[in-house]
Amino acid sequence: MVFTDIVFYVLAAILLFSGIRVITTRNPVHAALFLVLAFFTAAGIWLLLQAEFLAIALILVYVGAVMVLFLFVVMMLDINLDKLREGFWEYLPMAGFIGLLMIVEMTMVLADKNLHPGQAAEAPVNYSNTATLGRVLYTDYLLPFELAAVVLLVAMVAAIVLTLRERRDSKSMNPSEQVRVKRNDRLRIVSMPAEVEAPEPAPAAEEKK
Amino acid sequence: MENMQFDLLALLPELVILGMGMFILLLDLFILSQNRSILYGLSQFTLFAAAFFTFKTHTPAVGFSFSHMFIDDTLSDVIKLMMYLGTSLIFVYTRKYLQDRNLFRGEFYAMVLFGLLGMMIMVSGHNLLLIYIGLELLSLCLYALVAFDRENPRASEAAMKYFVLGALASGMLLYGMSMLYGMTASLDVSDIANSIMQQNKSPVLIMGLVFVVAGIAFKFGAVPFQMWVPDVYQGSPTPMTVLIGSVPKLAAYAMTVRLLVQGLHPLALDWQDMLMLMAVLSIVIGNFSAIVQTNLKRMLAYSTISHVGFIMLGMMSANANGFASSFFYISTYVLMSIASFGIILLLSRQGFEAEEIDDLKGLNQRHPWFAFLMLIIMFSMAGIPPTVGFYAKFTVLQAAWQAGFTWQVVLAVLMAVIGAFYYLNIVRKMYFDAPADHSPLTAPVDMQFILSVHSLALLGLGLFPEILLGICGHSLLISLQ
């Protein structure tokens, strides 16, 4: 067994452990921290594959930015844990069945003898993963790259459209809206039967009881 | 890098849409809210300009650009022109509704244009990555548009359902794509086809195919991936429903052609069975569920599912004839669905949604002309001659029959007869029931006029079906050579 193999298995074991802990731990802050650990070990595995840029990007973007934001949200929201875990046992058989199905599928895929990972060619000494990635990104993959920027723009616009609210305490008036008011917005005419004076009940009958 | 300039020229319509979308987004900040009609005009102008450039740069030859990622063939040009027309009609029909409900904002037009851009990329994508990004761009815009009316809890619920299930479907599509990439070592559609041809069929390829087909079926709303359709159709504000239910189907069709025909044609025997199963189930479940609906939008959602079944009925033949027939079906379906939602939008007014079937009661006494138009639309959806819907069903069934799918065709004809029940039920309510409310129409004249022309076109196309049929068949044939 080569040294890199040992490193891989250690990292993989940590990754699996932290992945399981993410969904089993009771405390959401702990779960988020276990997710950070999972990202770190995944980045380590990518380093083994000599994908340095991706490994660093994973740590910078996911651990550095996304997870920090996520932790903020988890800490600020008062999450009711018992409510979250409600129905866990109820859904377990179904979830377990689907999980089993996925394991079978993955085994079928990985056991396929047509899927033979070729030995990666030895990279030249001064080979830079980052430079190659950059070159491909701005030539062959220019169009998807630019379109991904449009996707981000749309996400930003959507987030603002859905959350930006005009100040509720603002006392300013909008004359054009006031003019457009219709009668039905202010006044509701309800048709009711005319009230008829009820005949005097006979209290004497009650008292007799 | 030398032919960069030429590359951009092929993308001219997309660039126009993108640029104008951003311009509208910015302009919205600087104009007064009572002048927002400018944005509407600009959006219509954008669609016109894009159509002009698509038409001008059209050549019968198949052109590639951006390192074989972007394909510019006749099929993509024809579908794009149909998309501009559909979006333009939607803009006309939805303006009054949006103004009445304080939704008439620049973001609506910008988001629709960005979504259109995503659809155009899907149509012209010749690379799995590009197709996926186009799909995400479209989906993201649609999710946001469904939730656009923030005060409406039903719309928020619909958006949430659509988002969660849509994200799941995108994930499945991506998973399938990654398996295809693993087996063929390429993201390019034609390289994938060549690579599959040279290797043995393996479980991984089939599994990748299953996931890709599942992703496509979700976008179409075919059984068993139909669960989002009724809830999202009913919950969304009507303008968003028509946006989801019409033009994106064209994009989904183009995606199917790119992925299944141009990319995975060597596996046609496998996906034929999958499409057949989905087609039969969609037609049966869609038609039977539509019968019991009382909400017009929900009924139209189930009718969409059955129409999708017919579209897949054409595609399962896996030959040019079948795909041409489903192209014809889908283009007529887009026209029909926009028209039917156009009627709902026409009858809606401030504070009133005409979305129950009973709201159409006695329409003949209130507005005989629009009752007649709705009659044409419903006849066309049911497939009653001489409307175009009849020819659409006829060509699809003919193609399936010629490909040897006998019992499927017989079943589809039976189901079409059952389906006619709920369309004719609407006609019965319009003509034989007494009207429940007598409020006058508030729709602007331009909308009434264009809706009339649009609905009459369904009749006109039915009388001369060979025009549209010829365009569909021709564009598909010279693109698939």
Interface residues (C-beta under 8 A of the other chain):
Chain A: E105 M108 V109 D112 N114 L115 T139 D140 Y141 L142 L143 P144 L147 A148 V150 V151 L153 V154 A155 V157 A158 V161 L162 R165 S176 K182 N184
Chain B: M1 L18 M22 L25 S33 Q34 F66 S67 M69 F70 R105 E107 A110 M111 F114 L117 I121 N127 L129 L130 I133 G134 E136 L137 L140 C141 Y143 A144 A147 F148 R150 M179 G182 M183 Q199 N200 S202 P203 V204 M207 Q350 G351
